[in-house]
Amino acid sequence: MSGYSHHDHANVLDNRTWTDKAERLRAMFGLPKDRSLASHVEPQLLSYLLDRHSLHMAEDRGDRAELATVMPAYCLRPVITVSKPDLCGNCIQMFEAFKARFPGFNVIFHCVGDSAAAPLHVRD
């Protein structure tokens, strides 16, 4: 859940912290600077996934290279649940860059508003 208006809830990302992390991820991908995109929950959750569930970092200095040699292949199938049936164009661009850079992460976006719906497909 985005922390924009729910900052005191235990399951909420702090908007400032994760906007900064999403902005660093955007910069790593070489996408145009867009702080408003970084404030969307989708890029923030992609940043959270890297930060908390991988050895990859947006500001990686190579200090994890030795750990990477002994880590098993990434096998989680993360599902990011969103409240809208479509991602905005900028979030699609960020997600496509994420998939290209981290092909081992098989991230699925799913709309919570329709429990019978298939995972979201990235639309142009």
Backbone as CSV, one residue per row, in Angstrom:
resi,resn,N_x,N_y,N_z,CA_x,CA_y,CA_z,C_x,C_y,C_z
1,MET,0.847,-1.172,0.000,0.000,0.000,0.000,0.893,1.235,0.000
2,SER,0.545,2.189,-0.795,1.292,3.428,-0.856,1.203,4.160,0.476
3,GLY,2.271,4.826,0.839,2.303,5.559,2.095,1.870,7.005,1.980
4,TYR,1.342,7.393,0.823,0.988,8.787,0.607,0.028,9.310,1.668
5,SER,-0.989,8.538,1.975,-1.955,9.015,2.959,-2.176,8.041,4.107
6,HIS,-1.395,6.968,4.172,-1.594,5.951,5.195,-0.292,5.655,5.932
7,HIS,0.469,6.676,6.271,1.823,6.482,6.783,1.905,5.792,8.137
8,ASP,0.846,5.705,8.900,0.917,5.077,10.221,0.528,3.604,10.214
9,HIS,0.196,3.058,9.078,-0.210,1.658,8.978,1.036,0.780,8.848
10,ALA,1.033,-0.374,9.498,2.208,-1.253,9.530,2.598,-1.802,8.160
11,ASN,1.669,-1.959,7.250,1.965,-2.541,5.937,2.085,-1.493,4.839
12,VAL,2.561,-0.326,5.191,2.632,0.780,4.253,4.082,1.183,4.037
13,LEU,4.442,1.385,2.784,5.770,1.891,2.470,5.824,3.380,2.756
14,ASP,6.902,3.814,3.380,7.101,5.244,3.599,7.317,5.903,2.237
15,ASN,6.450,6.820,1.883,6.466,7.400,0.542,7.792,8.084,0.220
16,ARG,8.356,8.854,1.138,9.619,9.545,0.862,10.753,8.565,0.612
17,THR,10.880,7.603,1.505,11.960,6.618,1.391,11.876,5.855,0.079
18,TRP,10.701,5.347,-0.233,10.579,4.475,-1.401,10.472,5.255,-2.703
19,THR,10.063,6.521,-2.654,10.148,7.372,-3.843,11.612,7.580,-4.189
20,ASP,12.446,7.835,-3.179,13.888,8.005,-3.417,14.495,6.735,-4.009
21,LYS,14.131,5.583,-3.466,14.670,4.316,-3.972,14.175,4.033,-5.396
22,ALA,12.914,4.331,-5.671,12.381,4.136,-7.022,13.052,5.091,-8.002
23,GLU,13.374,6.285,-7.549,14.068,7.254,-8.404,15.479,6.758,-8.734
24,ARG,16.166,6.144,-7.771,17.490,5.575,-8.051,17.382,4.402,-9.033
25,LEU,16.338,3.614,-8.893,16.120,2.504,-9.823,15.867,3.042,-11.227
26,ARG,15.045,4.078,-11.339,14.775,4.721,-12.630,16.071,5.215,-13.260
27,ALA,16.937,5.827,-12.450,18.216,6.337,-12.953,19.105,5.187,-13.438
28,MET,19.104,4.067,-12.708,19.892,2.911,-13.112,19.436,2.409,-14.488
29,PHE,18.162,2.506,-14.784,17.633,2.066,-16.069,17.884,3.090,-17.173
30,GLY,18.306,4.291,-16.810,18.549,5.331,-17.805,17.277,5.954,-18.347
31,LEU,16.183,5.843,-17.594,14.920,6.444,-18.016,14.919,7.928,-17.674
32,PRO,14.130,8.734,-18.385,14.085,10.174,-18.100,13.685,10.444,-16.651
33,LYS,14.281,11.483,-16.084,13.971,11.845,-14.698,12.502,12.210,-14.581
34,ASP,11.841,11.589,-13.602,10.412,11.805,-13.410,10.061,11.429,-11.973
35,ARG,10.210,12.374,-11.067,9.953,12.100,-9.655,8.495,11.705,-9.421
36,SER,7.584,12.216,-10.239,6.181,11.831,-10.048,5.986,10.352,-10.352
37,LEU,6.724,9.807,-11.329,6.653,8.370,-11.589,7.157,7.598,-10.374
38,ALA,8.250,8.053,-9.787,8.830,7.362,-8.632,7.877,7.358,-7.441
39,SER,6.919,8.257,-7.431,5.968,8.284,-6.315,4.823,7.291,-6.516
40,HIS,4.720,6.680,-7.693,3.697,5.647,-7.913,4.092,4.396,-7.146
41,VAL,3.114,3.676,-6.667,3.387,2.505,-5.846,4.052,1.377,-6.648
42,GLU,3.768,1.278,-7.942,4.347,0.183,-8.734,5.875,0.243,-8.763
43,PRO,6.508,1.395,-9.130,7.971,1.457,-9.087,8.522,1.318,-7.660
44,GLN,7.767,1.820,-6.678,8.215,1.683,-5.292,8.254,0.210,-4.890
45,LEU,7.256,-0.560,-5.300,7.237,-1.980,-4.943,8.286,-2.769,-5.714
46,LEU,8.604,-2.366,-6.943,9.712,-2.999,-7.656,11.023,-2.721,-6.921
47,SER,11.174,-1.499,-6.427,12.364,-1.144,-5.643,12.422,-1.935,-4.344
48,TYR,11.284,-2.091,-3.701,11.205,-2.875,-2.469,11.627,-4.321,-2.724
49,LEU,11.160,-4.877,-3.821,11.504,-6.247,-4.179,13.023,-6.407,-4.291
50,LEU,13.662,-5.495,-4.991,15.123,-5.569,-5.119,15.814,-5.355,-3.786
51,ASP,15.342,-4.380,-3.035,15.983,-4.011,-1.775,15.873,-5.113,-0.724
52,ARG,14.733,-5.762,-0.638,14.478,-6.705,0.439,14.563,-8.174,0.064
53,HIS,14.568,-8.475,-1.235,14.501,-9.876,-1.637,15.538,-10.264,-2.687
54,SER,16.627,-9.516,-2.770,17.654,-9.858,-3.747,18.999,-9.284,-3.321
55,LEU,20.010,-9.628,-4.085,21.336,-9.045,-3.880,21.543,-7.821,-4.750
56,HIS,20.615,-7.534,-5.643,20.735,-6.382,-6.532,20.398,-5.106,-5.768
57,MET,21.090,-4.056,-6.126,20.805,-2.748,-5.535,20.894,-1.699,-6.628
58,ALA,20.091,-0.665,-6.523,20.145,0.418,-7.499,21.490,1.131,-7.437
59,GLU,22.113,1.151,-6.272,23.410,1.804,-6.141,24.505,0.778,-5.872
60,ASP,24.427,-0.354,-6.562,25.365,-1.458,-6.364,26.777,-1.017,-6.703
61,ARG,27.675,-1.242,-5.773,29.083,-0.910,-5.960,29.910,-2.172,-6.200
62,GLY,29.234,-3.286,-6.435,29.938,-4.527,-6.682,30.377,-5.234,-5.416
63,ASP,30.003,-4.706,-4.236,30.446,-5.305,-2.984,29.665,-6.565,-2.625
64,ARG,28.732,-6.951,-3.461,27.968,-8.177,-3.217,28.368,-9.286,-4.187
65,ALA,29.396,-9.056,-4.982,29.783,-10.018,-6.015,30.122,-11.384,-5.431
66,GLU,30.822,-11.417,-4.302,31.184,-12.703,-3.707,29.943,-13.456,-3.234
67,LEU,28.983,-12.750,-2.654,27.752,-13.403,-2.229,26.990,-13.986,-3.418
68,ALA,26.988,-13.283,-4.518,26.244,-13.724,-5.691,26.729,-15.078,-6.197
69,THR,27.997,-15.392,-5.978,28.527,-16.663,-6.476,27.981,-17.858,-5.712
70,VAL,27.473,-17.665,-4.517,26.961,-18.781,-3.723,25.444,-18.747,-3.545
71,MET,24.801,-17.729,-4.089,23.358,-17.617,-3.958,22.655,-18.554,-4.932
72,PRO,21.591,-19.227,-4.491,20.816,-20.045,-5.430,20.057,-19.141,-6.393
73,ALA,19.599,-19.718,-7.468,18.819,-18.952,-8.440,17.562,-18.399,-7.766
74,TYR,17.178,-17.203,-8.163,15.984,-16.573,-7.613,14.768,-17.374,-8.049
75,CYS,13.936,-17.778,-7.107,12.817,-18.659,-7.468,11.455,-18.142,-7.004
76,LEU,11.393,-16.959,-6.405,10.100,-16.417,-6.017,9.328,-15.950,-7.248
77,ARG,8.022,-15.989,-7.155,7.159,-15.441,-8.196,6.372,-14.297,-7.569
78,PRO,6.997,-13.126,-7.464,6.329,-12.018,-6.781,5.071,-11.548,-7.507
79,VAL,4.043,-11.271,-6.715,2.805,-10.706,-7.232,2.632,-9.348,-6.574
80,ILE,2.543,-8.322,-7.386,2.297,-6.969,-6.898,0.826,-6.679,-7.154
81,THR,0.096,-6.447,-6.094,-1.339,-6.214,-6.191,-1.597,-4.719,-6.261
82,VAL,-2.351,-4.317,-7.254,-2.666,-2.907,-7.470,-4.185,-2.730,-7.484
83,SER,-4.623,-1.484,-7.378,-6.057,-1.223,-7.299,-6.670,-0.802,-8.628
84,LYS,-5.832,-0.612,-9.658,-6.349,-0.213,-10.972,-6.052,-1.312,-11.988
85,PRO,-6.939,-1.511,-12.957,-6.740,-2.611,-13.913,-5.624,-2.373,-14.936
86,ASP,-5.134,-1.151,-15.082,-4.080,-0.856,-16.054,-2.972,-0.043,-15.396
87,LEU,-1.745,-0.307,-15.802,-0.620,0.517,-15.366,-0.545,1.734,-16.276
88,CYS,-0.102,2.867,-15.731,0.075,4.059,-16.568,1.256,3.825,-17.510
89,GLY,1.368,4.627,-18.538,2.431,4.475,-19.528,3.820,4.528,-18.932
90,ASN,4.042,5.426,-17.972,5.361,5.537,-17.348,5.669,4.314,-16.494
91,CYS,4.671,3.782,-15.805,4.891,2.570,-15.006,5.176,1.378,-15.915
92,ILE,4.526,1.331,-17.065,4.808,0.269,-18.033,6.261,0.354,-18.488
93,GLN,6.712,1.568,-18.795,8.095,1.763,-19.226,9.073,1.315,-18.134
94,MET,8.779,1.645,-16.897,9.630,1.247,-15.772,9.618,-0.276,-15.613
95,PHE,8.442,-0.878,-15.718,8.318,-2.323,-15.574,9.064,-3.051,-16.694
96,GLU,8.956,-2.563,-17.919,9.674,-3.167,-19.045,11.181,-3.085,-18.823
97,ALA,11.655,-1.951,-18.327,13.092,-1.798,-18.034,13.509,-2.742,-16.912
98,PHE,12.651,-2.906,-15.918,12.921,-3.826,-14.812,13.054,-5.255,-15.332
99,LYS,12.098,-5.675,-16.172,12.128,-7.041,-16.714,13.372,-7.273,-17.570
100,ALA,13.783,-6.266,-18.333,14.966,-6.406,-19.181,16.236,-6.522,-18.341
101,ARG,16.310,-5.739,-17.277,17.508,-5.732,-16.416,17.548,-6.938,-15.477
102,PHE,16.388,-7.371,-14.997,16.303,-8.473,-14.026,15.365,-9.564,-14.554
103,PRO,15.785,-10.281,-15.591,14.884,-11.277,-16.200,14.545,-12.442,-15.273
104,GLY,15.316,-12.659,-14.224,15.030,-13.750,-13.301,13.857,-13.484,-12.376
105,PHE,13.436,-12.233,-12.287,12.288,-11.872,-11.462,11.043,-11.962,-12.340
106,ASN,10.207,-12.911,-12.074,8.995,-13.080,-12.865,7.850,-12.381,-12.136
107,VAL,7.882,-11.067,-12.140,6.899,-10.261,-11.409,5.573,-10.248,-12.157
108,ILE,4.506,-10.390,-11.401,3.152,-10.317,-11.938,2.418,-9.192,-11.223
109,PHE,1.740,-8.341,-11.980,0.850,-7.339,-11.405,-0.561,-7.911,-11.463
110,HIS,-1.297,-7.774,-10.371,-2.671,-8.271,-10.316,-3.564,-7.201,-9.712
111,CYS,-4.722,-7.003,-10.313,-5.671,-6.002,-9.826,-6.538,-6.611,-8.725
112,VAL,-6.494,-6.027,-7.537,-7.252,-6.535,-6.399,-8.753,-6.322,-6.577
113,GLY,-9.140,-5.396,-7.441,-10.557,-5.099,-7.631,-11.323,-6.175,-8.365
114,ASP,-10.610,-7.132,-8.962,-11.278,-8.183,-9.716,-10.568,-9.497,-9.430
115,SER,-11.049,-10.228,-8.434,-10.373,-11.446,-8.006,-10.396,-12.542,-9.065
116,ALA,-11.295,-12.446,-10.017,-11.374,-13.469,-11.059,-10.494,-13.128,-12.253
117,ALA,-9.933,-11.922,-12.264,-9.152,-11.486,-13.421,-7.806,-12.187,-13.480
118,ALA,-7.363,-12.390,-14.692,-6.008,-12.901,-14.906,-5.024,-11.788,-14.537
119,PRO,-3.757,-12.128,-14.322,-2.761,-11.065,-14.070,-2.796,-10.030,-15.174
120,LEU,-2.444,-8.800,-14.813,-2.463,-7.719,-15.781,-1.474,-7.980,-16.890
121,HIS,-1.864,-7.612,-18.077,-0.960,-7.640,-19.204,-0.536,-6.204,-19.450
122,VAL,0.728,-6.018,-19.733,1.212,-4.675,-20.018,0.626,-4.246,-21.343
123,ARG,-0.041,-3.108,-21.318,-0.704,-2.604,-22.523,0.019,-1.372,-23.016
124,ASP,0.032,-1.190,-24.345,0.646,0.005,-24.926,-0.272,1.173,-24.872
